[in-house]
Amino acid sequence: MASAGKLFNRRKERIRIGIRKKAVGRVRLSVFRSQNHIYAQLIDDTQGVTLAAASTLQKELRDKLKSGANIDAAKEVGKAIAQKAIAAKVTEVVFDKGGYLYHGRVEALANAAREHGLKF
């Protein structure tokens, strides 16, 4: 019998594949969260390039935040990625939550990006 961890990983992989199928031809806002930090990237899969990236490891955010692993940090990363997207002339993206639940830090990042001009 498969363990709970293996079932969770299969579920995440199915979700990742489905999101990438929907994002064909559009820019994707990809989110990764670890225990200590949160990362966001704007990826153009047709050209295979990252257009912009933001994370709690960046000096300007690291100095401002007390922790990189809370909702306040996710909001700051969402704001930063939205500003970089607008600077790169990207306004509409597909949100790739990377198999994570739309809850907590992932939701906070998405809402902050929306509030600062990204559409998805």
PATOR-304356 format. One record per residue: x, z, y of N, C-alpha, C in turn; residue number from 1. Coordinates in Angstrom, 2 decimals. Each point is the difference from the previous one (the first is absolute). Layout:
{nu = X | nw = Z | nv = Y | cau = X | caw = Z | cav = Y | cu = X | cw = Z | cv = Y | nupa = NUM}
...
END
This chain:
{nu = 0.83 | nw = 0.00 | nv = -1.18 | cau = -0.83 | caw = 0.00 | cav = 1.18 | cu = 0.88 | cw = 0.00 | cv = 1.25 | nupa = 1}
{nu = -0.38 | nw = -0.75 | nv = 1.00 | cau = 0.78 | caw = -0.11 | cav = 1.22 | cu = -0.14 | cw = 1.28 | cv = 0.83 | nupa = 2}
{nu = 1.11 | nw = 0.39 | nv = 0.61 | cau = -0.04 | caw = 1.19 | cav = 0.84 | cu = -0.66 | cw = -0.32 | cv = 1.34 | nupa = 3}
{nu = -0.36 | nw = 1.04 | nv = 0.71 | cau = -0.68 | caw = -0.18 | cav = 1.29 | cu = 0.89 | cw = -0.73 | cv = 1.00 | nupa = 4}
{nu = 1.31 | nw = 0.27 | nv = -0.04 | cau = 0.93 | caw = -0.67 | cav = 0.91 | cu = 0.05 | cw = -1.50 | cv = -0.21 | nupa = 5}
{nu = -0.02 | nw = -0.42 | nv = -1.27 | cau = 0.04 | caw = -1.43 | cav = -0.31 | cu = -1.29 | cw = -0.68 | cv = 0.45 | nupa = 6}
{nu = -1.13 | nw = 0.67 | nv = -0.20 | cau = -1.27 | caw = -0.57 | cav = 0.44 | cu = -0.04 | cw = -0.14 | cv = 1.52 | nupa = 7}
{nu = 0.53 | nw = 1.00 | nv = 0.71 | cau = 0.04 | caw = -0.05 | cav = 1.45 | cu = 0.87 | cw = -1.17 | cv = 0.47 | nupa = 8}
{nu = 1.16 | nw = -0.18 | nv = -0.63 | cau = 0.89 | caw = -1.10 | cav = 0.38 | cu = -0.64 | cw = -1.35 | cv = -0.28 | nupa = 9}
{nu = -0.72 | nw = -0.14 | nv = -1.09 | cau = -0.70 | caw = -1.26 | cav = -0.29 | cu = -1.05 | cw = -0.28 | cv = 1.06 | nupa = 10}
{nu = -0.73 | nw = 1.02 | nv = 0.40 | cau = -1.03 | caw = -0.15 | cav = 1.04 | cu = 0.63 | cw = -0.45 | cv = 1.31 | nupa = 11}
{nu = 1.11 | nw = 0.65 | nv = 0.39 | cau = 0.69 | caw = -0.38 | cav = 1.24 | cu = 0.48 | cw = -1.45 | cv = -0.07 | nupa = 12}
{nu = 0.52 | nw = -0.40 | nv = -1.13 | cau = 0.50 | caw = -1.38 | cav = -0.14 | cu = -1.14 | cw = -1.01 | cv = 0.09 | nupa = 13}
{nu = -1.14 | nw = 0.30 | nv = -0.61 | cau = -1.17 | caw = -0.89 | cav = 0.09 | cu = -0.44 | cw = -0.16 | cv = 1.45 | nupa = 14}
{nu = -0.04 | nw = 1.11 | nv = 0.73 | cau = -0.40 | caw = -0.02 | cav = 1.40 | cu = 0.99 | cw = -0.82 | cv = 0.82 | nupa = 15}
{nu = 1.29 | nw = 0.19 | nv = -0.24 | cau = 1.03 | caw = -0.75 | cav = 0.73 | cu = -0.15 | cw = -1.51 | cv = -0.22 | nupa = 16}
{nu = -0.23 | nw = -0.41 | nv = -1.22 | cau = -0.15 | caw = -1.43 | cav = -0.31 | cu = -1.24 | cw = -0.55 | cv = 0.69 | nupa = 17}
{nu = -1.10 | nw = 0.74 | nv = -0.01 | cau = -1.23 | caw = -0.45 | cav = 0.64 | cu = 0.16 | cw = -0.17 | cv = 1.50 | nupa = 18}
{nu = 0.69 | nw = 0.92 | nv = 0.63 | cau = 0.21 | caw = -0.07 | cav = 1.45 | cu = 0.87 | cw = -1.20 | cv = 0.34 | nupa = 19}
{nu = 1.04 | nw = -0.25 | nv = -0.79 | cau = 0.89 | caw = -1.13 | cav = 0.28 | cu = -0.73 | cw = -1.33 | cv = -0.18 | nupa = 20}
{nu = -0.95 | nw = -0.06 | nv = -0.93 | cau = -0.79 | caw = -1.22 | cav = -0.16 | cu = -0.86 | cw = -0.25 | cv = 1.23 | nupa = 21}
{nu = -0.58 | nw = 1.06 | nv = 0.56 | cau = -0.86 | caw = -0.14 | cav = 1.18 | cu = 0.81 | cw = -0.34 | cv = 1.25 | nupa = 22}
{nu = 1.27 | nw = 0.36 | nv = 0.02 | cau = 0.82 | caw = -0.17 | cav = 1.20 | cu = 0.68 | cw = -1.36 | cv = 0.08 | nupa = 23}
{nu = -0.29 | nw = -0.90 | nv = -0.91 | cau = 0.68 | caw = -1.30 | cav = -0.01 | cu = -0.20 | cw = -0.71 | cv = 1.33 | nupa = 24}
{nu = 1.10 | nw = -0.39 | nv = 0.63 | cau = -0.06 | caw = -0.73 | cav = 1.26 | cu = -0.17 | cw = 0.87 | cv = 1.23 | nupa = 25}
{nu = -0.05 | nw = 1.31 | nv = -0.17 | cau = -0.16 | caw = 0.90 | cav = 1.14 | cu = 1.11 | cw = 1.04 | cv = -0.01 | nupa = 26}
{nu = 0.20 | nw = 0.63 | nv = 1.12 | cau = 1.00 | caw = 1.05 | cav = 0.12 | cu = -0.57 | cw = 1.28 | cv = -0.61 | nupa = 27}
{nu = 0.86 | nw = 0.72 | nv = -0.72 | cau = -0.43 | caw = 1.19 | cav = -0.71 | cu = 0.66 | cw = 1.23 | cv = 0.61 | nupa = 28}
{nu = -0.80 | nw = 1.04 | nv = 0.27 | cau = 0.51 | caw = 1.29 | cav = 0.45 | cu = 0.12 | cw = 0.88 | cv = -1.23 | nupa = 29}
{nu = 1.23 | nw = 0.17 | nv = -0.47 | cau = 0.26 | caw = 0.74 | cav = -1.22 | cu = 0.43 | cw = 1.43 | cv = 0.32 | nupa = 30}
{nu = -0.57 | nw = 0.96 | nv = -0.73 | cau = 0.29 | caw = 1.42 | cav = 0.23 | cu = 0.63 | cw = 0.60 | cv = -1.24 | nupa = 31}
{nu = 1.05 | nw = 0.79 | nv = 0.21 | cau = 0.61 | caw = 0.77 | cav = -1.08 | cu = 0.15 | cw = 1.42 | cv = 0.51 | nupa = 32}
{nu = -0.37 | nw = 0.95 | nv = -0.83 | cau = 0.19 | caw = 1.40 | cav = 0.39 | cu = 0.77 | cw = 0.73 | cv = -1.09 | nupa = 33}
{nu = 0.94 | nw = 0.80 | nv = 0.43 | cau = 0.73 | caw = 0.85 | cav = -0.92 | cu = -0.37 | cw = 1.45 | cv = 0.34 | nupa = 34}
{nu = 0.63 | nw = 0.93 | nv = -0.66 | cau = -0.31 | caw = 1.40 | cav = 0.30 | cu = 0.47 | cw = 0.40 | cv = 1.39 | nupa = 35}
{nu = 1.04 | nw = -0.66 | nv = 0.50 | cau = 0.59 | caw = 0.42 | cav = 1.27 | cu = -0.23 | cw = -0.96 | cv = 1.16 | nupa = 36}
{nu = -0.39 | nw = -1.25 | nv = -0.27 | cau = -0.10 | caw = -1.00 | cav = 1.06 | cu = -1.14 | cw = -0.97 | cv = -0.27 | nupa = 37}
{nu = -0.31 | nw = -0.81 | nv = 1.00 | cau = -0.98 | caw = -1.07 | cav = -0.15 | cu = 0.56 | cw = -1.25 | cv = 0.67 | nupa = 38}
{nu = -0.22 | nw = -1.14 | nv = -0.63 | cau = 0.58 | caw = -1.26 | cav = 0.44 | cu = -1.11 | cw = -1.05 | cv = 0.12 | nupa = 39}
{nu = 0.15 | nw = -0.93 | nv = 0.94 | cau = -0.95 | caw = -1.10 | cav = 0.14 | cu = 0.80 | cw = -1.27 | cv = 0.32 | nupa = 40}
{nu = -0.42 | nw = -1.13 | nv = -0.60 | cau = 0.66 | caw = -1.28 | cav = 0.23 | cu = -1.04 | cw = -1.07 | cv = 0.22 | nupa = 41}
{nu = 0.30 | nw = -0.94 | nv = 0.88 | cau = -0.79 | caw = -1.22 | cav = 0.14 | cu = 0.74 | cw = -1.08 | cv = -0.76 | nupa = 42}
{nu = -0.64 | nw = -0.55 | nv = -1.03 | cau = 0.66 | caw = -0.95 | cav = -0.89 | cu = -0.74 | cw = -1.32 | cv = 0.02 | nupa = 43}
{nu = 0.73 | nw = -1.08 | nv = 0.20 | cau = -0.54 | caw = -1.35 | cav = -0.12 | cu = 0.44 | cw = -0.53 | cv = -1.37 | nupa = 44}
{nu = -0.90 | nw = 0.03 | nv = -0.97 | cau = 0.34 | caw = -0.39 | cav = -1.37 | cu = 0.23 | cw = -1.49 | cv = -0.15 | nupa = 45}
{nu = -0.57 | nw = -0.82 | nv = 0.87 | cau = 0.21 | caw = -1.45 | cav = -0.13 | cu = 1.46 | cw = -0.36 | cv = 0.28 | nupa = 46}
{nu = 0.62 | nw = 0.68 | nv = 0.97 | cau = 1.41 | caw = -0.24 | cav = 0.30 | cu = 0.92 | cw = 1.01 | cv = -0.68 | nupa = 47}
{nu = -0.57 | nw = 1.08 | nv = -0.50 | cau = 0.79 | caw = 1.02 | cav = -0.67 | cu = 0.86 | cw = 0.82 | cv = 0.96 | nupa = 48}
{nu = -0.55 | nw = 0.31 | nv = 1.18 | cau = 0.76 | caw = 0.76 | cav = 0.98 | cu = -0.80 | cw = 1.20 | cv = 0.50 | nupa = 49}
{nu = 0.74 | nw = 1.01 | nv = 0.41 | cau = -0.60 | caw = 1.16 | cav = 0.65 | cu = 0.04 | cw = -0.23 | cv = 1.50 | nupa = 50}
{nu = -1.15 | nw = 0.00 | nv = 0.64 | cau = -0.09 | caw = -0.27 | cav = 1.43 | cu = 0.31 | cw = 1.24 | cv = 0.84 | nupa = 51}
{nu = -0.43 | nw = 1.16 | nv = -0.47 | cau = 0.25 | caw = 1.24 | cav = 0.72 | cu = -0.11 | cw = 1.16 | cv = -0.98 | nupa = 52}
{nu = 0.63 | nw = 1.10 | nv = 0.34 | cau = -0.06 | caw = 1.19 | cav = -0.85 | cu = 0.05 | cw = 1.25 | cv = 0.88 | nupa = 53}
{nu = -0.61 | nw = 1.05 | nv = -0.50 | cau = 0.03 | caw = 1.30 | cav = 0.68 | cu = -0.03 | cw = 1.09 | cv = -1.07 | nupa = 54}
{nu = 0.70 | nw = 1.07 | nv = 0.27 | cau = -0.02 | caw = 1.13 | cav = -0.93 | cu = 0.36 | cw = 1.27 | cv = 0.74 | nupa = 55}
{nu = -0.17 | nw = 1.11 | nv = -0.69 | cau = 0.34 | caw = 1.28 | cav = 0.59 | cu = 1.51 | cw = 0.22 | cv = 0.01 | nupa = 56}
{nu = 0.76 | nw = -0.91 | nv = -0.55 | cau = 1.46 | caw = 0.11 | cav = 0.01 | cu = 0.61 | cw = -0.59 | cv = 1.27 | nupa = 57}
{nu = -0.78 | nw = -0.72 | nv = 0.79 | cau = 0.52 | caw = -0.59 | cav = 1.23 | cu = 0.33 | cw = 1.11 | cv = 0.99 | nupa = 58}
{nu = 1.09 | nw = -0.18 | nv = 0.72 | cau = 0.50 | caw = 1.04 | cav = 0.88 | cu = -1.05 | cw = 0.47 | cv = 1.02 | nupa = 59}
{nu = -0.69 | nw = -0.95 | nv = 0.65 | cau = -0.97 | caw = 0.40 | cav = 1.03 | cu = -1.16 | cw = 0.80 | cv = -0.57 | nupa = 60}
{nu = -0.40 | nw = -0.29 | nv = -1.24 | cau = -1.08 | caw = 0.78 | cav = -0.63 | cu = 0.52 | cw = 1.30 | cv = -0.60 | nupa = 61}
{nu = 1.19 | nw = -0.05 | nv = -0.57 | cau = 0.57 | caw = 1.18 | cav = -0.65 | cu = 0.22 | cw = 1.12 | cv = 1.02 | nupa = 62}
{nu = 0.43 | nw = -0.37 | nv = 1.21 | cau = 0.23 | caw = 1.01 | cav = 1.03 | cu = -1.31 | cw = 0.61 | cv = 0.50 | nupa = 63}
{nu = -1.06 | nw = -0.80 | nv = -0.01 | cau = -1.29 | caw = 0.44 | cav = 0.54 | cu = -0.80 | cw = 0.86 | cv = -1.00 | nupa = 64}
{nu = 0.19 | nw = -0.24 | nv = -1.30 | cau = -0.84 | caw = 0.64 | cav = -1.03 | cu = 0.66 | cw = 1.22 | cv = -0.60 | nupa = 65}
{nu = -0.84 | nw = 0.97 | nv = -0.35 | cau = 0.49 | caw = 1.19 | cav = -0.69 | cu = 0.24 | cw = -0.31 | cv = -1.48 | nupa = 66}
{nu = -0.90 | nw = -0.80 | nv = -0.59 | cau = 0.11 | caw = -0.37 | cav = -1.41 | cu = -0.37 | cw = -1.48 | cv = -0.14 | nupa = 67}
{nu = 0.58 | nw = -0.65 | nv = -0.98 | cau = -0.33 | caw = -1.40 | cav = -0.24 | cu = -1.09 | cw = -0.17 | cv = -1.03 | nupa = 68}
{nu = -0.53 | nw = 1.10 | nv = -0.49 | cau = -0.94 | caw = -0.07 | cav = -1.12 | cu = -1.35 | cw = 0.61 | cv = 0.32 | nupa = 69}
{nu = -0.49 | nw = -0.20 | nv = 1.24 | cau = -1.31 | caw = 0.53 | cav = 0.32 | cu = -0.83 | cw = -1.06 | cv = 0.73 | nupa = 70}
{nu = -1.23 | nw = 0.33 | nv = 0.31 | cau = -0.92 | caw = -0.96 | cav = 0.61 | cu = 0.47 | cw = -0.39 | cv = 1.40 | nupa = 71}
{nu = 0.57 | nw = 0.93 | nv = 0.74 | cau = 0.50 | caw = -0.33 | cav = 1.34 | cu = 1.10 | cw = -1.05 | cv = -0.07 | nupa = 72}
{nu = 0.87 | nw = 0.11 | nv = -0.99 | cau = 1.07 | caw = -0.98 | cav = -0.18 | cu = -0.59 | cw = -1.36 | cv = -0.36 | nupa = 73}
{nu = -1.01 | nw = -0.01 | nv = -0.86 | cau = -0.65 | caw = -1.26 | cav = -0.39 | cu = -0.64 | cw = -0.67 | cv = 1.21 | nupa = 74}
{nu = -0.60 | nw = 0.78 | nv = 0.88 | cau = -0.61 | caw = -0.56 | cav = 1.21 | cu = 1.07 | cw = -0.65 | cv = 0.89 | nupa = 75}
{nu = 1.13 | nw = 0.65 | nv = 0.14 | cau = 1.09 | caw = -0.55 | cav = 0.82 | cu = 0.55 | cw = -1.29 | cv = -0.60 | nupa = 76}
{nu = 0.13 | nw = -0.04 | nv = -1.32 | cau = 0.47 | caw = -1.22 | cav = -0.66 | cu = -1.03 | cw = -1.12 | cv = 0.17 | nupa = 77}
{nu = -1.28 | nw = 0.32 | nv = -0.11 | cau = -1.06 | caw = -0.99 | cav = 0.22 | cu = 0.05 | cw = -0.56 | cv = 1.41 | nupa = 78}
{nu = 0.21 | nw = 0.87 | nv = 0.97 | cau = 0.11 | caw = -0.44 | cav = 1.39 | cu = 1.22 | cw = -0.90 | cv = 0.19 | nupa = 79}
{nu = 1.14 | nw = 0.39 | nv = -0.57 | cau = 1.23 | caw = -0.77 | cav = 0.14 | cu = -0.10 | cw = -1.37 | cv = -0.65 | nupa = 80}
{nu = -0.61 | nw = -0.08 | nv = -1.19 | cau = -0.10 | caw = -1.29 | cav = -0.69 | cu = -0.97 | cw = -0.91 | cv = 0.74 | nupa = 81}
{nu = -1.05 | nw = 0.56 | nv = 0.60 | cau = -0.94 | caw = -0.82 | cav = 0.77 | cu = 0.69 | cw = -0.58 | cv = 1.24 | nupa = 82}
{nu = 0.81 | nw = 0.80 | nv = 0.68 | cau = 0.72 | caw = -0.48 | cav = 1.17 | cu = 0.99 | cw = -1.10 | cv = -0.37 | nupa = 83}
{nu = 0.70 | nw = 0.18 | nv = -1.12 | cau = 0.95 | caw = -1.02 | cav = -0.45 | cu = -0.72 | cw = -1.27 | cv = -0.44 | nupa = 84}
{nu = -1.18 | nw = 0.15 | nv = -0.59 | cau = -0.78 | caw = -1.17 | cav = -0.43 | cu = -0.44 | cw = -0.82 | cv = 1.20 | nupa = 85}
{nu = -0.48 | nw = 0.68 | nv = 1.03 | cau = -0.45 | caw = -0.71 | cav = 1.19 | cu = 1.19 | cw = -0.68 | cv = 0.68 | nupa = 86}
{nu = 1.15 | nw = 0.65 | nv = -0.02 | cau = 1.21 | caw = -0.62 | cav = 0.56 | cu = 0.39 | cw = -1.25 | cv = -0.79 | nupa = 87}
{nu = -0.28 | nw = 0.00 | nv = -1.32 | cau = 0.30 | caw = -1.15 | cav = -0.86 | cu = -1.15 | cw = -1.00 | cv = -0.02 | nupa = 88}
{nu = -1.00 | nw = 0.19 | nv = 0.88 | cau = -1.15 | caw = -0.88 | cav = 0.13 | cu = -0.86 | cw = -0.05 | cv = -1.28 | nupa = 89}
{nu = -0.13 | nw = 1.15 | nv = -0.65 | cau = -0.86 | caw = 0.14 | cav = -1.18 | cu = -1.11 | cw = 0.97 | cv = 0.39 | nupa = 90}
{nu = -1.25 | nw = -0.45 | nv = -0.12 | cau = -1.12 | caw = 0.88 | cav = 0.34 | cu = -0.90 | cw = 0.28 | cv = -1.20 | nupa = 91}
{nu = 0.01 | nw = -0.88 | nv = -0.99 | cau = -0.87 | caw = 0.18 | cav = -1.16 | cu = 0.83 | cw = 0.06 | cv = -1.27 | nupa = 92}
{nu = -0.24 | nw = 1.03 | nv = -0.79 | cau = 0.77 | caw = 0.23 | cav = -1.23 | cu = -0.95 | cw = 0.37 | cv = -1.14 | nupa = 93}
{nu = 0.55 | nw = -0.01 | nv = -1.21 | cau = -0.69 | caw = 0.53 | cav = -1.18 | cu = 0.67 | cw = 1.32 | cv = -0.32 | nupa = 94}
{nu = -0.79 | nw = 1.06 | nv = -0.16 | cau = 0.55 | caw = 1.33 | cav = -0.24 | cu = 0.30 | cw = 0.18 | cv = -1.47 | nupa = 95}
{nu = 1.27 | nw = 0.22 | nv = -0.32 | cau = 0.46 | caw = 0.23 | cav = -1.37 | cu = 0.36 | cw = 1.47 | cv = -0.13 | nupa = 96}
{nu = -0.91 | nw = 0.78 | nv = -0.57 | cau = 0.24 | caw = 1.44 | cav = -0.11 | cu = 0.86 | cw = 0.35 | cv = -1.21 | nupa = 97}
{nu = 0.49 | nw = -1.01 | nv = -0.70 | cau = 0.97 | caw = 0.21 | cav = -1.06 | cu = -0.52 | cw = 0.78 | cv = -1.19 | nupa = 98}
{nu = -1.29 | nw = -0.03 | nv = -0.25 | cau = -0.56 | caw = 0.73 | cav = -1.12 | cu = -0.33 | cw = 1.44 | cv = 0.31 | nupa = 99}
{nu = 0.31 | nw = 0.46 | nv = 1.21 | cau = -0.34 | caw = 1.37 | cav = 0.37 | cu = -1.47 | cw = 0.07 | cv = 0.39 | nupa = 100}
{nu = -0.58 | nw = 1.18 | nv = -0.10 | cau = -1.37 | caw = 0.20 | cav = 0.44 | cu = -0.06 | cw = -0.10 | cv = 1.52 | nupa = 101}
{nu = -1.09 | nw = -0.53 | nv = 0.52 | cau = -0.18 | caw = -0.10 | cav = 1.46 | cu = -0.45 | cw = 1.37 | cv = 0.48 | nupa = 102}
{nu = 0.99 | nw = 0.88 | nv = 0.17 | cau = -0.28 | caw = 1.40 | cav = 0.28 | cu = 1.25 | cw = 0.62 | cv = 0.60 | nupa = 103}
{nu = -0.15 | nw = 0.95 | nv = 0.86 | cau = 1.14 | caw = 0.74 | cav = 0.51 | cu = 0.94 | cw = -0.84 | cv = 0.85 | nupa = 104}
{nu = 1.28 | nw = -0.03 | nv = -0.39 | cau = 1.02 | caw = -0.68 | cav = 0.80 | cu = -0.23 | cw = -1.51 | cv = 0.07 | nupa = 105}
{nu = -0.44 | nw = -0.60 | nv = -1.10 | cau = -0.25 | caw = -1.45 | cav = -0.01 | cu = -1.14 | cw = -0.34 | cv = 0.96 | nupa = 106}
{nu = -1.05 | nw = 0.77 | nv = -0.04 | cau = -1.14 | caw = -0.22 | cav = 0.89 | cu = 0.40 | cw = 0.22 | cv = 1.46 | nupa = 107}
{nu = 0.79 | nw = 1.03 | nv = 0.27 | cau = 0.43 | caw = 0.29 | cav = 1.37 | cu = 0.84 | cw = -1.14 | cv = 0.55 | nupa = 108}
{nu = 0.91 | nw = -0.55 | nv = -0.81 | cau = 0.82 | caw = -1.13 | cav = 0.43 | cu = -0.87 | cw = -1.20 | cv = 0.32 | nupa = 109}
{nu = -0.96 | nw = -0.31 | nv = -0.87 | cau = -0.88 | caw = -1.15 | cav = 0.19 | cu = -0.83 | cw = 0.16 | cv = 1.27 | nupa = 110}
{nu = -0.57 | nw = 1.16 | nv = 0.21 | cau = -0.83 | caw = 0.23 | cav = 1.19 | cu = 0.82 | cw = -0.10 | cv = 1.28 | nupa = 111}
{nu = 1.22 | nw = 0.53 | nv = -0.01 | cau = 0.85 | caw = -0.08 | cav = 1.18 | cu = 0.38 | cw = -1.45 | cv = 0.30 | nupa = 112}
{nu = 0.28 | nw = -0.78 | nv = -1.04 | cau = 0.33 | caw = -1.41 | cav = 0.19 | cu = -1.19 | cw = -0.75 | cv = 0.59 | nupa = 113}
{nu = -1.21 | nw = 0.30 | nv = -0.47 | cau = -1.20 | caw = -0.62 | cav = 0.54 | cu = -0.22 | cw = 0.36 | cv = 1.47 | nupa = 114}
{nu = 0.18 | nw = 1.27 | nv = 0.32 | cau = -0.20 | caw = 0.48 | cav = 1.37 | cu = 0.96 | cw = -0.66 | cv = 0.98 | nupa = 115}
{nu = 1.16 | nw = -0.42 | nv = -0.48 | cau = 1.01 | caw = -0.59 | cav = 0.88 | cu = 0.05 | cw = -1.52 | cv = -0.08 | nupa = 116}
{nu = -1.05 | nw = -0.62 | nv = -0.56 | cau = -0.13 | caw = -1.45 | cav = 0.15 | cu = 0.04 | cw = -0.85 | cv = -1.25 | nupa = 117}
{nu = 0.33 | nw = 0.54 | nv = -1.16 | cau = -0.01 | caw = -0.82 | cav = -1.21 | cu = -1.42 | cw = -0.12 | cv = -0.55 | nupa = 118}
{nu = -0.30 | nw = -1.17 | nv = -0.56 | cau = -1.32 | caw = -0.22 | cav = -0.60 | cu = 0.18 | cw = -0.22 | cv = -1.49 | nupa = 119}
{nu = -0.78 | nw = 0.75 | nv = -0.79 | cau = -0.05 | caw = -0.20 | cav = -1.45 | cu = -1.23 | cw = 0.64 | cv = -0.55 | nupa = 120}
END
